[in-house]
Amino acid sequence: MQPYSGSKSAYQKTDITTAPDPLRLVVLLYEGILRHIGRAILSVENKNIEARVNHINRALAMIAELQATLNHEKGGEIAANLDRLYTYWRRRLVEANVNSDAAPLEEIKHLVTELWSAWDQAASRNASKETESPLPSQGSSTTTFRV
């Protein structure tokens, strides 16, 4: 599944308000960024200025949210690197908007997709850890199993 394709279902609309896992919220923001960048690329190709501006602005807002929630004290070097990366993404999106150029959008789409994949895997691992039952499986008194 491509994270930025298709229309928004009722499930996706409520997912962000019901997701208890902060990692899942990060994944949802990345998916939103990818969706809006994809639509911005189409808008550039179709010379639809209003749609281009709208989608780039939405992607910028989502990146700003990711950047604002970085915990530099706990995240250390990783948080600092993400902060620099998010700043770079924002700069390139502004350049794409000002110049009506799809190339920076394609570049950022590629970068976001790579990180989306990593965050999605982390969220999946985290979710699977949360579903482990403390009850032992048959034949063992110490093994946990997934429900």
WOWO-V799722 format. One record per pair of residues at least 4 apart in sequence whose C-alpha atoms are under 6 Angstrom apart, sorted by the first residue. I is the first residue (numbers start at 0). J is the second residue. Records with the same first field share a line. If there is no record, write none. Layout:
I = J / J
This chain:
2 = 30
3 = 30 / 33 / 34
7 = 11
10 = 14
14 = 18
22 = 122
23 = 122
26 = 118 / 119
29 = 115
32 = 58
35 = 39 / 54 / 58
39 = 51 / 54
40 = 101
42 = 46 / 47 / 50 / 51
52 = 56
63 = 67
66 = 82
70 = 74
71 = 75 / 78
74 = 78
81 = 85
91 = 103
94 = 98
95 = 99 / 100 / 103
104 = 108
107 = 111
108 = 112
111 = 115
115 = 119
130 = 145 / 146
131 = 144 / 145
132 = 143 / 144 / 145
133 = 143
135 = 140 / 141 / 142 / 143
136 = 142
